[in-house]
């Protein structure tokens, strides 16, 4: 069967269907290969990499546990021992969890895993002995066990874990080699199928394309001839498809263009008596040409009278043609004025004014308003450039895009200016605080410097600094600022009692407003006042409480003040911790010196 007898849609179905079927077969085969490769990748992840991560976590946790056991032997009180024992227990649970993962995924000798787990379990007895001796105060003996028997057992345990790590690393290399070989095989299959599919697609596509492009090329050459003005050439195409219908339509269009060309040629020669009869009410082209000829007749008559200098035109002869000529003259004059105004405005001269010819002169009125608005916007921009962001800006309406944009810009500049002020305030406060406490090791001096500086910097009227005594479970006030008296005032506050104790217990910031009148007083040489707002900030680092800061003020604390204090509490906690550790170290050294 000739392809010319088939519809274009049928040819395209054939042309695309054959390559699609080939691609479908290729896709199914590729999916099978990809599934096989995916299984290898899963094995690669499940064994060497997942096992290696678990082994790495075990090694890190064992080192951390051994380090914590050393700290247990050096702990100064029961609270520190309890914290370290809790940390060791947590790490022990993580190690058992990772051993469980290794038992499931490890492809080597299961005996190696069992031996490592048993070695880890045997270590617990040594740790329990060290903890018991530390709790009994026998720290030297506990330290000897940790450095001797404990360290030797840790080395043995690390050796057992290294056996599994070495196997997992070797297994990873083996899996990678298998995966790369599978990848090469899949790539060869895909290239082979793609080559075959591409070859079939090219052959089919060429045949289909030729059956479409050859007649289209013939039609294109014909249309190009028509574009050059050759309306006499006709072309015939034998076929029963859509291209044959296109050729027939072009022939009909050619006949229409020939008729219109002849009519336009007559009109262009000045023959306004020629007529074009529409073929139907939808023949808008012929109807438009007829109307155009009638308008040209009237305009021609008017131009003839004007060219003859006949200004005394009679109404019966010319109708409204004189009005048309006068309107044209006025339009030209108006456009000259508008052009001059636009040129001056484009040069930045907004002082130019236009005078409307009447109340109906909408164009001049609109230009007048436009120049006034531009002049107003110019003044606003000048004020903003000078730094005046509070100048009132009122858009003329929803469509006043320029003024709306100016409002947005001014608001953004205000926000940026405020953000810069807050950021500078943050950085200056952090810098000045660090400089204030740099090199200060004494707890009382450190507390006084911190509470005094921060109270002044955030403009708080009262301030108090508490340090947490973990052994007694209490907060001791070590410094204050402008604090005269307060209901129930005590230098020691149990954790969980009162607002200070509650902030310490929850380890969360507490902000209280509308304080009772007898809570505390703000005193100065000018008199006394009752603060209305209270802020309590716990000093916490690594989930461990070191103290609480308390501030009160006659006015509300701004949001930037709360953010600033929240950003420095951890650093203050670290400074307090360092001071406490320094104090403990000094006490230990003095005791050993005795």
RAURDA-V89675 format. One record per pair of residues at least 24 apart in sequence whose C-alpha atoms are under 6 Angstrom apart, sorted by sequence separation. I is the first residue (numbers start at 1). GAP is how many residues later the second one is. D is the distance in whole Angstrom. If there is no record, write none. Layout:
{{I GAP D} {I GAP D}}
This chain:
{{511 24 5} {350 25 6} {510 25 6} {510 26 5} {509 27 6} {546 27 6} {509 28 5} {452 29 6} {541 29 5} {61 30 6} {539 30 5} {540 30 6} {448 31 5} {507 31 6} {447 32 6} {487 32 5} {486 33 5} {540 33 6} {444 34 6} {486 34 4} {504 34 6} {539 34 5} {485 35 5} {58 37 5} {119 38 6} {54 44 5} {116 44 5} {51 51 6} {47 58 5} {73 61 6} {73 66 5} {73 69 5} {73 70 5} {468 78 5} {467 79 6} {468 79 5} {467 80 4} {466 81 5} {466 82 5} {465 84 5} {464 85 6} {464 86 5} {463 87 5} {463 88 4} {462 89 6} {462 90 5} {461 91 6} {460 92 6} {461 92 5} {460 93 5} {48 120 5} {48 124 5} {44 131 6} {443 136 6} {441 138 5} {22 175 6} {19 182 5} {15 189 6} {15 190 6} {7 234 5} {4 235 6} {5 235 6}}
